[in-house]
Every structure is written in structure tokens, then in C-alpha cells.
């Protein structure tokens, strides 16, 4: 067994209650709290990003392919649905699905209230998993080959109009001087927590909207593209954009909603500051307690030196003790962080204001691979800094240290 490890174990197993033992426990607690805060901060950050990414992508897809024009409104110039282009996009390795969609602004009227809304028309084979996840009541509409006027509304819009599932509304589409009226039925009400979108968007049958803007079923605003992984968003967007003709453009969800993703970058910076500060606190605590251990063990150091032990051997004793403190702190910190994360994810103890944070509770998402990286970095950084107090050992004289009390 290594000399330093053997001595460090003997000192660690000592049952003698000393001031140093109390300091070691406090240092272990401080490291535990620091590690827990780092893991929680990072897990909450990833949770925020994952939740918001999923919600924005649920509404708009990861990539939108549309006509190249300078329009910034919700209603872009319409294109003719091209099945061959859809197949070409679907053949990309990272693409999961491609759906034509059509955005059309309208006015909903209940008995006494008017509310402007943008309806997003989706086809019969559309994947409604996102809306089903956030459905509060009612059913997901089923759009077949016959024009359907079943619609999905957000809880915000339903409350404004004072309607519920089963209600019939008047819907007006204004196109230049022409006004077209429809009588949609509310079949489902959802709440994503993303109020910027919930306030504006409703879901409707693509065919029903196509009959509003044209005489057949050929027009659409663009194609909604969903990917296997958000991490390859920029790369896939560039590849699709280059493969399209001069009259089409591929826009990532980040390009369409830059404000939301810029806000996430600011959150990244704040969390990075917290992580760095917590690592510094943990390192300072370990250095401090090792200094105390060295000072208390000066007679032992002198005795070991007089028996022929080298400075490096004695330094290893205190490096191992620092590693014991760090390891115990990491274990406790991980248990605290993942325990809190599981409780928060299961029971939503800490709530948020959806209007500000786009969700109703604090999210937590921390992949095991990221947690392992954080723990390894913590061990390496802290262990390197344990060498600082150990350097004092080289300046301790055996003759003077044996008389030290």
C-alpha cells in the first residue's frame, strides 16, 4: 500500500475528537454545498434551455422552409406545396418530419368579445404530440380528407373569449375588401406556458385555411421541419439552405425568434459565474483545512522526516486527506442535487410566473454524462490545489518541529 495513503487512512479513522476533526467536517459540508449548487445551477440551466427549445420548436419546428422574400409578418407569400421537395428534405439524415403549414390571421368572435388570432393550418398527418402534452381538456382534432373546422385554442384565448370545449365561434378572415366567415368548433384547449405564442396562435385544419386563401388545396406558407437533435440545428439549416433553389430559404428557429435565444445566452453567463464562484469556494475550503492539518501535524511531520521520509511522501499524506474530503463532499453534493432535482421534477415545489419565464415551475435536466464531467473537473481542479499547502512541508525542520506544541 502507498505510504501516503496508508498514513492518511490511519489519520482519517482516528476517533479522537479534535478541533481539526470539526474543521474537516465543516470543510466537507462546504464542499458538498458547493458541488450541489454547481450541479443544480447547471441542471436548472439545461432544464430551462431544453424546456424553451422544446416549446418553441413544438410551435414552429426546428427549421422553416419558405419563399425567399422580405416579409417579416406572420403571413408570408404563399408557395405551392411540392411533394418532391418534401421528399428531398425528408431524405436528409437529420430530418425527422416535414409538414406544409399555412398561417392566416383572423378575428374570433364569441357572444360579446372579439379577439385577433393567427391560425396555423396543419395537415391530416401532422404529429400532435406537442399539443397533446400540453392539452388541458378536450381532444386533439382529427383532420381527414374533408375540410374540418375543429380548432385548438390556448387557455389564454379561451378565457378572453369566455368559451370552452364544444363552443361554436364566429371566425372572420379579411383579405383586402373580401371578408370570409367560418363557424369553427373548439375541440381542445391547451396551455404551453409560452405566453408569447399562446396569446397569438390557434391550430386549424390546413385544408380549411387553404380554401380561405385560394380556390384549391395547393397553397401553404412554408414547410415545418423537425430534426433528430437540436445540437445540429445550425449545420442542418445551412445544408438545407444550400440545397434549395434561389427562390426558397431555410430559417432556423433561432433566426426566427432571436430574442428568446439571446435571453438564454444571458442566463448562460449568469450560471457560469455561479459555477466558477462555487468552485472557488470549494477550493478555498480544501486549502484552508489542509493548512490546519499541516500545522496540527507538524510534530508528526518532524518525526517522519527524522525517520527518513522524503518531503514528497509526506506531501502525499495531506494530498490524500484533501482527496478524502473532496470525495465525501462530491458524494453528498451529488445526492443533494439529484435528490432535489427529482423532487422538483416530480412535485414542482418551486413555481414560476409563466408570463416571465415561459413555464410554471423550475425545470431540472442533467444528463449523466454532464454530471460525470462536472465531478471529474471538480476532482482534478481541487486535487491540484491541494498541493499548495503541502509545499509548506518542505520548509519544516525536523529538530524544530519535534519541539513544536
C-alpha positions as CSV (number, residue, x, y, z in Angstrom):
1,X,0.0,0.0,0.0
2,X,1.2,3.6,-0.7
3,X,2.9,5.2,2.2
4,X,0.9,8.4,2.0
5,X,-2.4,6.6,1.5
6,X,-1.7,4.3,4.5
7,X,-1.0,7.2,6.9
8,X,-3.9,9.3,5.6
9,X,-6.3,6.4,6.2
10,X,-5.0,5.9,9.8
11,X,-5.5,9.6,10.5
12,X,-8.9,9.6,8.9
13,X,-10.1,6.7,11.0
14,X,-8.9,8.3,14.3
15,X,-11.8,8.6,16.8
16,X,-10.1,11.3,18.7
17,X,-12.3,14.4,18.8
18,X,-10.1,17.4,17.9
19,X,-10.6,20.9,16.5
20,X,-9.2,19.6,13.3
21,X,-11.8,16.9,13.0
22,X,-14.5,19.5,13.4
23,X,-12.9,21.7,10.7
24,X,-12.7,18.7,8.3
25,X,-16.4,18.1,8.8
26,X,-17.2,21.7,8.1
27,X,-15.0,21.6,5.0
28,X,-16.8,18.5,3.8
29,X,-20.1,20.2,4.3
30,X,-18.9,23.3,2.5
31,X,-17.7,21.2,-0.5
32,X,-21.0,19.4,-0.5
33,X,-23.0,22.6,-0.7
34,X,-20.7,24.0,-3.4
35,X,-21.0,20.8,-5.6
36,X,-24.7,20.7,-5.0
37,X,-25.1,24.3,-6.1
38,X,-22.9,23.8,-9.2
39,X,-24.9,20.7,-10.3
40,X,-28.3,22.4,-9.5
41,X,-27.3,25.6,-11.4
42,X,-26.2,23.6,-14.4
43,X,-29.2,21.3,-14.3
44,X,-31.6,24.1,-14.0
45,X,-29.9,26.0,-16.8
46,X,-30.1,22.9,-19.1
47,X,-33.7,22.4,-17.9
48,X,-34.6,26.0,-18.9
49,X,-32.9,25.7,-22.3
50,X,-34.4,22.2,-23.0
51,X,-37.9,23.3,-22.0
52,X,-37.9,26.5,-24.0
53,X,-36.3,24.9,-27.0
54,X,-38.9,22.1,-27.0
55,X,-41.8,24.6,-26.7
56,X,-40.6,27.0,-29.4
57,X,-39.8,24.1,-31.7
58,X,-43.1,22.5,-30.8
59,X,-44.9,25.6,-32.2
60,X,-42.7,26.4,-35.2
61,X,-40.5,23.3,-35.8
62,X,-36.7,23.4,-35.8
63,X,-36.4,24.8,-39.4
64,X,-38.9,26.7,-41.6
65,X,-38.6,26.5,-45.4
66,X,-40.4,29.2,-47.2
67,X,-40.3,31.6,-50.2
68,X,-37.4,34.0,-50.2
69,X,-38.9,37.4,-49.6
70,X,-38.5,40.4,-47.3
71,X,-41.8,40.0,-45.4
72,X,-41.5,39.9,-41.6
73,X,-45.2,39.4,-40.9
74,X,-47.0,36.2,-39.8
75,X,-48.4,35.8,-43.3
76,X,-45.6,35.3,-45.9
77,X,-46.1,34.9,-49.6
78,X,-47.7,31.6,-50.3
79,X,-46.0,28.8,-52.1
80,X,-47.4,25.8,-54.0
81,X,-47.0,22.5,-52.0
82,X,-44.4,20.4,-53.8
83,X,-44.3,16.7,-52.8
84,X,-41.0,16.2,-54.5
85,X,-39.4,19.0,-52.4
86,X,-40.9,17.5,-49.2
87,X,-39.4,14.1,-50.1
88,X,-36.0,15.7,-50.8
89,X,-36.0,17.4,-47.4
90,X,-37.1,14.2,-45.6
91,X,-34.1,12.4,-47.1
92,X,-31.7,14.5,-45.1
93,X,-30.1,12.3,-42.4
94,X,-31.0,14.7,-39.5
95,X,-34.6,15.4,-40.6
96,X,-37.4,13.5,-38.8
97,X,-40.5,15.1,-40.4
98,X,-41.6,17.7,-42.9
99,X,-45.1,19.2,-42.9
100,X,-46.6,22.0,-45.0
101,X,-48.3,24.7,-42.9
102,X,-50.3,27.9,-43.5
103,X,-50.5,30.9,-41.3
104,X,-53.6,33.1,-41.6
105,X,-54.7,36.0,-39.3
106,X,-58.3,36.1,-38.3
107,X,-60.8,37.5,-35.8
108,X,-62.6,35.2,-33.4
109,X,-66.0,36.4,-32.0
110,X,-67.9,35.0,-29.1
111,X,-71.1,36.4,-27.8
112,X,-69.6,39.6,-26.6
113,X,-65.8,39.6,-27.3
114,X,-63.6,40.0,-30.4
115,X,-60.1,38.6,-30.3
116,X,-57.4,38.7,-33.1
117,X,-55.6,35.4,-33.6
118,X,-53.2,33.7,-36.1
119,X,-54.4,30.3,-37.1
120,X,-51.7,27.8,-38.1
121,X,-53.1,25.3,-40.5
122,X,-51.6,21.8,-40.3
123,X,-52.2,18.7,-42.4
124,X,-54.1,15.5,-41.5
125,X,-50.8,13.5,-40.9
126,X,-49.4,16.2,-38.5
127,X,-47.7,15.0,-35.3
128,X,-49.7,16.5,-32.4
129,X,-47.5,15.1,-29.6
130,X,-46.5,18.6,-28.5
131,X,-50.1,19.8,-28.2
132,X,-51.2,16.6,-26.6
133,X,-48.6,17.0,-23.9
134,X,-49.9,20.4,-23.1
135,X,-53.6,19.7,-23.6
136,X,-55.7,20.8,-20.6
137,X,-59.1,19.5,-21.7
138,X,-60.9,18.3,-24.8
139,X,-59.4,16.2,-27.6
140,X,-56.8,16.6,-30.4
141,X,-58.6,17.3,-33.7
142,X,-58.6,14.7,-36.4
143,X,-58.3,16.2,-39.8
144,X,-59.1,13.9,-42.7
145,X,-59.7,14.4,-46.4
146,X,-62.8,16.5,-45.7
147,X,-62.5,20.2,-44.7
148,X,-62.7,20.3,-40.9
149,X,-63.5,23.3,-38.7
150,X,-62.4,21.8,-35.4
151,X,-59.8,24.1,-33.8
152,X,-57.4,24.1,-30.8
153,X,-57.2,27.2,-28.7
154,X,-54.9,28.2,-25.9
155,X,-56.3,28.6,-22.4
156,X,-55.4,32.3,-22.6
157,X,-57.6,32.9,-25.7
158,X,-60.4,30.7,-24.4
159,X,-60.5,32.7,-21.2
160,X,-60.6,36.0,-23.1
161,X,-63.5,34.8,-25.3
162,X,-65.1,33.0,-22.3
163,X,-65.5,29.8,-24.2
164,X,-64.8,26.1,-23.5
165,X,-64.6,22.9,-25.5
166,X,-67.7,22.3,-27.6
167,X,-68.3,26.0,-28.1
168,X,-69.0,27.3,-31.6
169,X,-67.5,30.7,-32.6
170,X,-67.6,33.1,-35.5
171,X,-64.3,33.4,-37.3
172,X,-63.7,36.2,-39.8
173,X,-60.8,36.3,-42.3
174,X,-60.3,39.7,-44.0
175,X,-58.5,39.6,-47.4
176,X,-58.3,43.1,-48.9
177,X,-62.0,44.0,-49.3
178,X,-63.3,40.5,-49.0
179,X,-64.5,39.1,-45.7
180,X,-64.9,35.3,-45.2
181,X,-66.8,33.9,-42.3
182,X,-66.4,30.4,-40.8
183,X,-68.0,28.7,-37.8
184,X,-65.3,26.7,-36.1
185,X,-65.8,24.4,-33.1
186,X,-63.4,24.4,-30.1
187,X,-62.4,20.7,-29.6
188,X,-59.4,21.2,-27.3
189,X,-57.7,23.8,-25.0
190,X,-54.0,23.8,-24.3
191,X,-51.5,25.7,-22.3
192,X,-47.8,25.5,-23.1
193,X,-46.7,28.3,-20.7
194,X,-45.1,30.1,-23.6
195,X,-47.4,33.1,-23.4
196,X,-45.8,34.9,-26.3
197,X,-47.2,32.2,-28.5
198,X,-50.3,31.1,-26.5
199,X,-51.6,34.7,-26.9
200,X,-51.4,34.6,-30.6
201,X,-51.7,31.2,-32.1
202,X,-54.5,28.7,-32.7
203,X,-54.5,25.4,-34.6
204,X,-56.7,24.7,-37.5
205,X,-57.1,22.3,-40.5
206,X,-54.7,23.1,-43.3
207,X,-57.3,22.4,-46.0
208,X,-59.8,24.7,-44.3
209,X,-57.3,27.6,-44.4
210,X,-56.3,26.7,-48.0
211,X,-59.9,27.3,-49.1
212,X,-59.7,30.7,-47.4
213,X,-56.6,31.9,-49.3
214,X,-57.3,30.1,-52.6
215,X,-59.6,28.1,-54.7
216,X,-57.9,24.7,-54.3
217,X,-55.7,22.9,-51.8
218,X,-52.3,23.7,-53.1
219,X,-51.1,26.7,-51.2
220,X,-49.0,26.9,-48.0
221,X,-46.9,29.4,-46.1
222,X,-44.0,27.0,-45.9
223,X,-42.7,23.7,-44.6
224,X,-42.1,22.9,-40.9
225,X,-39.0,20.8,-40.5
226,X,-38.2,18.9,-37.3
227,X,-34.8,17.4,-36.6
228,X,-33.4,14.5,-34.5
229,X,-31.2,16.8,-32.4
230,X,-31.3,20.5,-31.7
231,X,-27.4,20.4,-31.4
232,X,-27.1,20.1,-35.2
233,X,-29.6,22.9,-35.9
234,X,-27.2,25.4,-37.5
235,X,-25.3,22.8,-39.6
236,X,-28.5,21.3,-40.9
237,X,-30.1,24.7,-41.7
238,X,-27.1,25.7,-43.7
239,X,-27.1,22.4,-45.6
240,X,-30.8,22.6,-46.4
241,X,-30.5,26.3,-47.4
242,X,-27.7,25.5,-49.9
243,X,-29.8,22.6,-51.4
244,X,-32.8,24.8,-52.1
245,X,-33.4,26.9,-55.2
246,X,-32.8,30.6,-55.3
247,X,-36.5,31.3,-54.6
248,X,-36.6,29.3,-51.3
249,X,-34.8,29.9,-47.9
250,X,-34.3,27.8,-44.8
251,X,-34.5,29.6,-41.5
252,X,-33.6,28.1,-38.1
253,X,-35.9,28.6,-35.1
254,X,-33.1,30.7,-33.6
255,X,-33.2,33.1,-36.6
256,X,-37.0,33.4,-36.4
257,X,-37.1,34.1,-32.7
258,X,-33.7,35.6,-31.8
259,X,-34.9,37.4,-28.6
260,X,-35.8,34.2,-26.8
261,X,-32.5,32.6,-27.6
262,X,-30.5,35.7,-26.7
263,X,-32.2,35.7,-23.3
264,X,-31.0,32.1,-22.9
265,X,-27.4,33.2,-23.6
266,X,-27.7,35.8,-20.8
267,X,-28.8,33.1,-18.5
268,X,-25.8,31.0,-19.6
269,X,-23.5,33.8,-18.4
270,X,-25.1,34.2,-15.0
271,X,-24.9,30.4,-14.3
272,X,-21.3,30.3,-15.4
273,X,-20.5,33.0,-12.8
274,X,-22.2,31.0,-10.1
275,X,-20.4,27.8,-11.1
276,X,-17.0,29.5,-11.0
277,X,-17.7,31.1,-7.6
278,X,-18.8,27.8,-6.1
279,X,-15.7,26.0,-7.4
280,X,-13.5,28.8,-5.9
281,X,-15.3,28.4,-2.5
282,X,-14.8,24.6,-2.6
283,X,-11.1,25.0,-3.4
284,X,-10.5,27.7,-0.7
285,X,-12.2,25.4,1.8
286,X,-10.0,22.5,1.0
287,X,-6.8,24.6,1.0
288,X,-7.8,26.1,4.4
289,X,-8.5,22.8,6.1
290,X,-5.2,21.3,4.7
291,X,-3.3,24.2,6.1
292,X,-4.8,23.5,9.5
293,X,-4.0,19.8,9.2
294,X,-0.4,20.6,8.3
295,X,0.0,23.0,11.3
296,X,-1.5,20.5,13.7
297,X,0.6,17.6,12.4
298,X,4.0,19.5,12.5
299,X,5.4,17.2,15.3
300,X,4.3,14.1,13.2
301,X,6.0,15.7,10.1
302,X,9.2,16.2,12.0
303,X,9.2,12.6,13.3
304,X,8.6,11.2,9.8
305,X,11.4,13.3,8.5
306,X,13.8,12.2,11.2
307,X,12.9,8.6,10.3
308,X,14.0,9.3,6.7
309,X,10.7,10.1,5.0
310,X,11.0,12.4,2.0
311,X,9.1,15.6,1.5
312,X,7.1,14.1,-1.4
313,X,6.0,11.1,0.7
314,X,4.7,13.4,3.5
315,X,3.0,15.7,1.0
316,X,1.1,12.7,-0.4
317,X,-0.4,12.2,3.1
318,X,-2.1,15.6,3.0
319,X,-3.0,15.3,-0.7
320,X,-4.8,12.1,0.1
321,X,-6.6,13.7,3.0
322,X,-7.7,16.5,0.7
323,X,-8.9,14.0,-1.8
324,X,-10.9,12.2,1.0
325,X,-12.6,15.5,1.9
326,X,-13.4,16.2,-1.7
327,X,-14.7,12.7,-2.5
328,X,-17.0,12.8,0.6
329,X,-18.2,16.3,-0.4
330,X,-18.8,15.2,-4.0
331,X,-20.9,12.2,-2.9
332,X,-23.1,14.2,-0.5
333,X,-23.4,17.1,-3.0
334,X,-24.5,14.7,-5.8
335,X,-27.1,13.1,-3.6
336,X,-28.4,16.5,-2.6
337,X,-28.5,17.9,-6.1
338,X,-30.1,14.9,-7.8
339,X,-32.5,14.4,-4.8
340,X,-33.7,18.0,-5.1
341,X,-33.9,17.7,-8.9
342,X,-36.1,14.6,-8.7
343,X,-38.4,16.1,-6.1
344,X,-38.7,19.3,-8.1
345,X,-39.4,17.4,-11.4
346,X,-42.0,15.2,-9.7
347,X,-43.8,17.6,-7.5
348,X,-43.0,21.1,-8.9
349,X,-42.3,22.6,-5.4
350,X,-40.8,25.9,-6.7
351,X,-43.2,27.6,-9.1
352,X,-42.5,30.4,-11.6
353,X,-44.6,33.0,-13.4
354,X,-45.3,31.7,-16.9
355,X,-45.5,35.3,-18.3
356,X,-41.9,35.9,-17.4
357,X,-40.2,32.5,-17.5
358,X,-42.3,30.7,-20.1
359,X,-43.0,27.8,-17.7
360,X,-44.9,27.4,-14.4
361,X,-42.1,25.6,-12.4
362,X,-38.3,25.4,-12.1
363,X,-37.1,22.7,-14.5
364,X,-34.2,20.3,-13.9
365,X,-32.4,18.4,-16.6
366,X,-28.9,17.0,-16.1
367,X,-27.7,14.1,-18.3
368,X,-25.4,11.6,-16.5
369,X,-22.5,12.4,-18.9
370,X,-22.6,16.1,-18.0
371,X,-22.7,15.3,-14.3
372,X,-19.7,13.0,-14.6
373,X,-17.7,15.7,-16.4
374,X,-18.5,18.2,-13.7
375,X,-17.4,15.8,-11.0
376,X,-14.2,14.9,-12.8
377,X,-13.3,18.5,-13.3
378,X,-14.0,19.3,-9.7
379,X,-11.8,16.4,-8.5
380,X,-8.9,17.4,-10.8
381,X,-9.0,21.1,-10.0
382,X,-9.4,20.7,-6.3
383,X,-6.7,18.0,-6.1
384,X,-4.2,20.2,-7.9
385,X,-4.8,22.9,-5.4
386,X,-4.2,20.6,-2.5
387,X,-0.5,20.7,-3.4
388,X,-0.3,24.3,-2.3
389,X,-0.5,23.8,1.5
390,X,1.6,20.6,1.1
391,X,4.5,22.7,-0.1
392,X,4.9,24.1,3.4
393,X,6.1,20.7,4.4
394,X,9.5,21.1,2.6
395,X,10.4,24.1,4.8
396,X,9.7,22.3,8.1
397,X,12.9,21.4,10.1
398,X,12.8,18.0,12.0
399,X,14.6,19.4,15.0
400,X,12.4,22.4,15.4
401,X,9.2,20.5,14.6
402,X,9.7,17.9,17.3
403,X,9.7,20.8,19.9
404,X,6.5,22.3,18.3
405,X,3.5,22.3,20.5
